[in-house]
Amino acid sequence: MSFTLKHIEGPISKEINLPSSKSISNRVLIIQALCDKKFKIENLSEADDTKILTQALQLKNKNINAGEGGTTLRFLLAFLTTRESECKLSGSKRLMQRPNEPLIDALKKLGGDIERKKNHWLINGRNLAGGMLNISASISSQFISALLLVAPTFKNGLQLSLKGKVVSSPYIDMTIELMREFGIEVTENEKTISVSPGKYQSKNFSVEPDWSAASYFYELAELNPGSKILLKGLKDDSLQGDRVVAELFEVFGVKSTFNEKGVLIENILTAKSQRHKEYKKLIFDVKDCPDLFPALVVTCAAKKINATFKNTSHLNSKESERANVFAQLLKQLNCSVKQTKNSFSIDAKNFELKNLNLKLPTQNDHRIAMSFAPLASLVSSISFDNEKVVNKSFPDFWKEFKKKNT
C-alpha cells in the first residue's frame, strides 16, 4: 500500500523511541534456542525478521519460510543443520538469489546434509563433529556469525579461519561478545576464531535500541539547522558497530551528547552558517558499517556535498542491489554517480528536487524508504510505494518520524 509523507517543518525537537536491535535480538534468540533452560529476553525486536525467526525456532513447522531476512535465513541454515530433524527452508525470491553458497559449503564440509531444490533447501539435521574450517569473509559476516553461534554444539568445537577481506567485522565481534556473555569460550588469533565445545548458560537478557535506526534521525537533524532530537535508550558503550554514526555525523555539524535518557543529537549550525560552510570531498569507508551508507549518501546528496564511499562491494547483496538502486535514484535527482566494483562516488553540486511532490520506489528495501524520508524537510510531500516496507527493521518508523515537535 502506498503512503504519502507530508512536509516536515524544522527545526526538529522530538524524543524518539527507537526499535530494539534486530542484530542482537536474532543472535540471542539462537543462543536461547541452544540453551537447556530457556531465559527471558526483554525488549526483543518487533521487526518482521525477528518475529519470523522466533516462530521458526519453535520447530513446530517442518516447512519454514525466512521471508526477506538474510540474517534469519543464514542463522536458520546453520541452526537447522545441527538439529536432529528434517525440514524445508526457503525465503523470498530476492533472498533466495542472495549469496548463501559459502555458508552451505562450510556446513557440508562439517558434515551437514543440505540439498538445494528448486525453491527451497532440504535439510536433514544431525550432530556435527566440527573441527577446522576455512571460509570467505569478504561477502557477508552473517556466514561467520551463523557458524560461530552453533559451534559450541560441535563435538570438537570449531577453528574457523577467515579468508579474504573481512567485511562488517563489528557484527562478528558482537556475536563473539554475546557468546562469551552466555558462557562460551571463544579465542581469537589474527584471522582465526576458535570456539570450544560447551553449553550456553541461561541468563535473562535485555536488548538495547538499534543504532542503525538512529542514522535516519541524524540525517533529519542535519537537514534542519537548530534541531535537537533525543534518541532514547542509546548508550556509548554499545555492542553495535553502527554506534560510529555519532562520529560520522560530526563532520556535518551534528553533535552527540550522552545522558541518562539516551543521546541528544543537535545540529549546532544555524541555517546561515550552513549555507556558507564549505566541505571538501568527503570519504567514508563502509566496510564495517554498510547499513549506514543509505543515510550518509542521501545526506551528502541533499547538502550538495561530493563524497566517495569505499568498500561497497557487499551492498549489492542486500535486500535490493542497494548500491545500484541508490545510483539510479540519485541520478534522477541530478547527481552524478560513479561506481566501481568496490566504490561509490557522487558529485552532488547539481542536486535538485525538481518535483515538490516526490515519488519514491522503495524496491522492497526498508533502508531506501527510511533514508529518503528526511527529504520531506525539503519538499511538499514524498510518496512511497510501500508503507509497510519499514516493518523489516523498524515497524514504528512512520509513527516516530511524524511525531510533533515538543
C-alpha positions as CSV (number, residue, x, y, z in Angstrom):
1,M,0.0,0.0,0.0
2,S,1.3,3.4,-1.0
3,F,2.0,6.1,1.6
4,T,2.5,9.9,1.5
5,L,4.7,11.7,3.9
6,K,3.8,15.4,4.2
7,H,6.4,18.2,4.5
8,I,8.2,18.3,7.9
9,E,8.9,21.8,9.2
10,G,12.2,22.4,11.0
11,P,14.0,22.9,13.3
12,I,13.1,19.5,14.8
13,S,12.6,19.0,18.6
14,K,11.5,15.4,19.4
15,E,12.1,12.4,21.6
16,I,12.3,9.2,19.6
17,N,11.7,5.7,20.6
18,L,14.0,3.5,18.5
19,P,13.4,-0.2,17.8
20,S,15.4,-2.8,19.7
21,S,18.4,-4.0,17.9
22,K,17.5,-6.7,15.4
23,S,21.1,-7.9,15.2
24,I,21.3,-8.5,18.9
25,S,17.8,-10.0,19.1
26,N,18.4,-12.5,16.4
27,R,21.7,-13.7,18.0
28,V,20.2,-14.0,21.4
29,L,17.3,-16.0,20.0
30,I,19.7,-18.6,18.6
31,I,21.6,-18.7,21.9
32,Q,18.3,-19.2,23.8
33,A,17.2,-22.0,21.4
34,L,20.5,-23.8,22.1
35,C,20.2,-23.4,25.9
36,D,18.9,-26.3,28.0
37,K,17.0,-23.8,30.1
38,K,15.0,-21.0,28.5
39,F,15.6,-17.5,29.7
40,K,13.7,-14.2,29.5
41,I,14.6,-11.7,26.7
42,E,13.5,-8.2,27.4
43,N,12.9,-5.6,24.6
44,L,13.1,-8.2,21.9
45,S,12.9,-6.6,18.4
46,E,9.5,-6.4,16.9
47,A,10.9,-6.4,13.4
48,D,9.5,-8.9,10.9
49,D,12.8,-10.7,10.6
50,T,12.9,-11.3,14.3
51,K,9.2,-12.4,14.5
52,I,9.9,-15.0,11.8
53,L,13.0,-16.3,13.5
54,T,11.1,-16.6,16.8
55,Q,8.4,-18.6,15.2
56,A,10.8,-20.8,13.2
57,L,12.9,-21.7,16.3
58,Q,9.8,-23.2,18.0
59,L,10.3,-26.1,15.4
60,K,6.5,-26.6,15.1
61,N,6.6,-26.4,11.3
62,K,8.8,-28.6,9.0
63,N,8.3,-26.1,6.2
64,I,10.0,-22.8,7.2
65,N,9.9,-19.6,5.1
66,A,12.5,-17.0,6.3
67,G,10.7,-14.2,4.4
68,E,13.1,-11.3,3.4
69,G,15.6,-11.8,6.2
70,G,19.2,-12.5,5.3
71,T,20.2,-13.0,9.0
72,T,17.1,-15.1,9.6
73,L,17.8,-17.4,6.7
74,R,21.5,-17.8,7.4
75,F,21.1,-18.3,11.1
76,L,18.4,-20.9,10.4
77,L,20.6,-22.7,7.9
78,A,23.2,-23.3,10.5
79,F,20.8,-24.0,13.4
80,L,18.6,-26.5,11.5
81,T,21.7,-28.3,10.1
82,T,22.7,-29.1,13.7
83,R,19.2,-30.2,14.9
84,E,18.2,-33.9,14.6
85,S,15.2,-33.4,12.3
86,E,14.3,-32.9,8.6
87,C,12.8,-29.7,7.3
88,K,12.5,-27.5,4.3
89,L,13.8,-23.9,4.4
90,S,13.0,-21.2,1.9
91,G,12.8,-17.4,1.6
92,S,11.5,-14.7,-0.7
93,K,12.6,-14.7,-4.3
94,R,15.2,-12.0,-3.7
95,L,16.5,-13.7,-0.6
96,M,17.0,-17.0,-2.5
97,Q,19.0,-15.1,-5.0
98,R,21.4,-13.6,-2.4
99,P,24.7,-15.4,-1.9
100,N,24.4,-18.3,0.5
101,E,26.8,-20.8,-1.0
102,P,29.8,-20.1,1.2
103,L,27.8,-20.9,4.3
104,I,26.2,-24.0,2.8
105,D,29.5,-25.3,1.5
106,A,31.0,-24.8,5.0
107,L,28.2,-26.6,6.7
108,K,28.6,-29.5,4.3
109,K,32.3,-29.7,5.0
110,L,31.4,-30.0,8.7
111,G,29.2,-33.0,7.8
112,G,25.9,-31.2,7.3
113,D,23.2,-32.7,4.9
114,I,21.8,-29.8,2.9
115,E,20.3,-30.3,-0.6
116,R,19.2,-27.4,-2.8
117,K,15.9,-27.9,-4.5
118,K,14.2,-25.6,-7.0
119,N,12.5,-23.3,-4.4
120,H,14.0,-24.4,-1.1
121,W,16.7,-26.3,0.8
122,L,16.1,-29.7,2.2
123,I,17.9,-30.1,5.5
124,N,18.5,-33.4,7.3
125,G,19.8,-32.1,10.7
126,R,22.3,-34.1,12.7
127,N,25.0,-33.7,15.3
128,L,28.2,-32.3,13.7
129,A,31.8,-33.1,14.7
130,G,33.2,-29.7,13.9
131,G,36.9,-29.1,13.6
132,M,39.0,-26.9,11.3
133,L,37.3,-24.8,8.5
134,N,38.2,-22.1,6.1
135,I,35.5,-19.6,4.9
136,S,35.5,-16.5,2.8
137,A,34.8,-13.4,4.9
138,S,34.5,-10.9,2.0
139,I,30.8,-11.5,1.2
140,S,28.9,-11.4,4.4
141,S,29.7,-11.5,8.1
142,Q,26.4,-13.4,8.6
143,F,28.1,-16.6,7.4
144,I,30.7,-16.4,10.1
145,S,28.2,-15.4,12.8
146,A,25.9,-18.3,11.8
147,L,28.7,-20.8,12.2
148,L,30.0,-19.4,15.4
149,L,26.6,-19.4,17.2
150,V,26.1,-23.2,16.6
151,A,29.8,-24.1,17.1
152,P,29.5,-24.9,20.8
153,T,27.3,-27.9,19.9
154,F,30.1,-29.4,17.7
155,K,31.8,-32.4,19.4
156,N,35.3,-30.9,18.6
157,G,34.3,-27.3,18.6
158,L,35.3,-25.1,15.7
159,Q,38.6,-23.5,14.5
160,L,37.4,-21.0,11.8
161,S,39.9,-19.4,9.5
162,L,38.7,-16.3,7.8
163,K,39.9,-15.8,4.2
164,G,40.0,-12.5,2.2
165,K,39.0,-9.1,3.4
166,V,36.7,-9.3,6.4
167,V,33.5,-7.2,5.9
168,S,31.2,-6.0,8.7
169,S,33.6,-7.2,11.3
170,P,31.8,-5.4,14.2
171,Y,28.9,-7.9,13.7
172,I,31.3,-10.8,14.2
173,D,32.6,-9.0,17.3
174,M,29.0,-8.7,18.5
175,T,28.5,-12.4,18.0
176,I,31.6,-13.3,19.9
177,E,30.9,-10.9,22.8
178,L,27.3,-12.4,23.2
179,M,28.6,-15.9,23.1
180,R,31.1,-15.1,25.9
181,E,28.4,-13.4,27.9
182,F,26.4,-16.6,27.8
183,G,29.4,-18.7,29.0
184,I,31.1,-19.9,25.8
185,E,34.9,-19.9,25.5
186,V,36.0,-18.1,22.3
187,T,39.5,-17.2,21.4
188,E,40.8,-15.0,18.5
189,N,44.2,-15.1,16.9
190,E,44.6,-12.8,13.9
191,K,42.0,-14.2,11.4
192,T,41.3,-17.4,13.2
193,I,38.5,-17.8,15.7
194,S,38.3,-20.9,17.9
195,V,35.2,-22.0,19.8
196,S,35.4,-24.6,22.5
197,P,32.6,-27.2,22.8
198,G,30.2,-26.3,25.6
199,K,26.7,-25.3,26.6
200,Y,25.3,-21.8,26.7
201,Q,24.4,-20.7,30.2
202,S,20.9,-19.4,30.8
203,K,20.6,-15.8,32.0
204,N,18.0,-13.1,31.5
205,F,18.9,-10.5,28.9
206,S,17.8,-7.0,27.8
207,V,18.2,-5.9,24.2
208,E,19.5,-2.4,23.6
209,P,18.0,0.0,21.0
210,D,19.2,-0.1,17.4
211,W,22.0,2.3,16.3
212,S,21.4,1.6,12.6
213,A,17.8,3.1,13.0
214,A,19.3,6.1,14.7
215,S,21.1,7.1,11.4
216,Y,17.9,8.4,9.8
217,F,17.3,10.9,12.7
218,Y,20.9,12.1,12.5
219,E,20.1,12.7,8.8
220,L,16.9,14.5,9.8
221,A,18.8,16.7,12.3
222,E,21.5,17.5,9.7
223,L,18.9,18.7,7.1
224,N,17.2,21.0,9.7
225,P,19.6,23.5,11.3
226,G,19.0,24.2,15.0
227,S,17.4,20.8,15.6
228,K,17.5,18.9,18.9
229,I,16.5,15.2,18.9
230,L,16.7,12.8,21.9
231,L,17.2,9.2,20.8
232,K,16.0,7.4,23.9
233,G,18.0,4.4,25.4
234,L,21.1,4.6,23.3
235,K,24.5,4.1,25.1
236,D,28.0,4.9,24.0
237,D,29.3,1.5,25.2
238,S,27.2,-0.4,22.8
239,L,27.8,-3.9,21.3
240,Q,26.8,-2.4,17.9
241,G,29.4,-1.3,15.4
242,D,26.9,1.2,13.9
243,R,27.4,3.4,17.1
244,V,30.0,5.0,14.9
245,V,27.2,7.0,13.2
246,A,27.6,9.5,16.1
247,E,31.2,10.2,15.0
248,L,30.5,10.1,11.3
249,F,27.8,12.9,11.5
250,E,30.1,15.2,13.5
251,V,31.6,16.2,10.1
252,F,28.3,17.7,9.2
253,G,27.9,19.6,12.4
254,V,25.7,17.2,14.3
255,K,26.8,16.9,18.0
256,S,26.0,13.9,20.2
257,T,25.7,14.2,24.0
258,F,25.0,11.1,26.0
259,N,22.9,11.4,29.2
260,E,20.8,9.1,31.4
261,K,17.9,9.2,28.9
262,G,19.9,8.3,25.8
263,V,21.8,10.5,23.3
264,L,20.8,14.1,22.5
265,I,21.7,15.0,18.9
266,E,22.0,18.7,18.0
267,N,22.6,20.4,14.7
268,I,24.8,23.1,16.1
269,L,25.0,25.1,12.9
270,T,22.5,27.8,12.0
271,A,20.9,27.9,8.6
272,K,23.1,30.9,7.7
273,S,26.4,29.2,8.8
274,Q,25.4,26.0,7.0
275,R,24.9,27.9,3.7
276,H,28.5,29.3,4.0
277,K,30.1,26.1,5.3
278,E,32.4,24.6,2.6
279,Y,33.0,20.9,2.5
280,K,35.9,19.2,0.9
281,K,35.1,15.9,-0.8
282,L,34.2,13.5,2.0
283,I,35.4,9.9,2.1
284,F,33.6,7.2,4.0
285,D,34.7,3.6,4.5
286,V,31.5,1.5,4.9
287,K,33.3,-1.9,5.1
288,D,32.3,-2.3,8.7
289,C,29.0,-0.3,8.7
290,P,27.2,-1.0,5.4
291,D,23.8,-0.1,6.9
292,L,24.9,3.5,7.5
293,F,25.6,4.0,3.7
294,P,21.9,5.0,2.9
295,A,21.7,7.8,5.5
296,L,25.2,9.1,4.7
297,V,24.8,9.1,0.9
298,V,21.4,10.8,0.9
299,T,22.7,13.4,3.4
300,C,25.6,14.2,1.2
301,A,23.4,14.5,-1.9
302,A,20.9,16.8,-0.1
303,K,23.7,19.0,1.2
304,K,25.3,19.1,-2.3
305,I,28.5,17.5,-0.8
306,N,30.7,15.4,-3.1
307,A,31.6,12.1,-1.5
308,T,33.2,8.8,-2.1
309,F,32.3,5.6,-0.3
310,K,34.9,2.9,-0.1
311,N,34.4,-0.9,0.3
312,T,30.9,-1.0,-1.1
313,S,31.1,-4.3,-3.0
314,H,28.8,-6.1,-0.5
315,L,26.0,-3.5,-0.8
316,N,24.5,-5.2,-3.8
317,S,23.8,-8.4,-1.9
318,K,21.4,-6.7,0.5
319,E,17.5,-6.5,0.3
320,S,17.9,-4.9,-3.0
321,E,21.0,-4.4,-5.2
322,R,21.4,-1.4,-2.9
323,A,24.3,0.4,-4.5
324,N,22.8,0.1,-8.0
325,V,19.4,1.3,-6.7
326,F,20.8,4.3,-4.9
327,A,22.7,5.2,-8.1
328,Q,19.5,5.2,-10.1
329,L,17.6,7.2,-7.5
330,L,20.3,9.8,-7.1
331,K,20.8,10.2,-10.8
332,Q,17.1,11.1,-11.0
333,L,17.8,13.9,-8.5
334,N,20.5,15.3,-10.8
335,C,23.5,13.8,-9.0
336,S,26.4,12.4,-11.0
337,V,27.3,8.9,-9.8
338,K,30.4,6.8,-10.5
339,Q,30.6,3.2,-9.4
340,T,33.4,0.7,-9.4
341,K,33.2,-2.8,-8.1
342,N,34.2,-1.6,-4.6
343,S,33.5,2.2,-4.5
344,F,30.6,4.6,-4.9
345,S,31.1,8.3,-5.7
346,I,28.7,11.1,-6.1
347,D,29.0,14.6,-7.5
348,A,26.1,16.4,-5.9
349,K,26.7,20.0,-6.9
350,N,23.6,19.9,-9.2
351,F,21.4,18.0,-6.8
352,E,17.8,19.2,-7.4
353,L,14.4,18.2,-6.1
354,K,12.6,19.0,-9.3
355,N,9.2,17.8,-8.1
356,L,7.9,19.2,-4.9
357,N,5.8,16.1,-4.6
358,L,8.4,13.4,-4.8
359,K,7.5,9.8,-5.7
360,L,9.9,7.1,-4.5
361,P,10.0,3.5,-5.4
362,T,11.3,1.6,-2.4
363,Q,12.4,-1.6,-4.3
364,N,11.2,-3.5,-1.3
365,D,14.2,-2.2,0.7
366,H,13.4,-0.8,4.1
367,R,16.6,1.3,4.2
368,I,15.7,3.1,0.9
369,A,12.4,4.3,2.4
370,M,13.9,5.4,5.7
371,S,16.9,7.2,4.3
372,F,14.8,9.2,1.8
373,A,12.2,10.1,4.4
374,P,14.2,13.1,5.8
375,L,14.0,14.8,2.4
376,A,10.4,15.6,3.4
377,S,12.1,18.6,5.1
378,L,12.9,19.9,1.6
379,V,9.7,19.1,-0.4
380,S,5.9,19.4,0.0
381,S,5.5,15.6,0.2
382,I,7.1,12.2,-0.6
383,S,5.0,9.3,-1.8
384,F,6.4,5.8,-1.1
385,D,5.0,2.8,-3.0
386,N,5.1,0.5,0.1
387,E,4.2,1.8,3.6
388,K,5.0,-1.5,5.3
389,V,8.5,-2.0,3.9
390,V,9.9,-0.5,7.1
391,N,8.4,-3.4,9.1
392,K,11.5,-5.4,8.3
393,S,13.5,-3.5,10.9
394,F,11.5,-0.5,12.3
395,P,7.7,-1.1,12.4
396,D,7.0,2.2,14.1
397,F,9.2,4.3,11.9
398,W,6.5,6.4,10.3
399,K,4.8,7.0,13.7
400,E,8.1,8.1,15.3
401,F,9.2,10.1,12.2
402,K,5.9,12.1,12.1
403,K,5.9,12.9,15.8
404,K,5.0,16.6,16.5
405,N,7.8,18.8,17.8
406,T,7.8,19.1,21.6
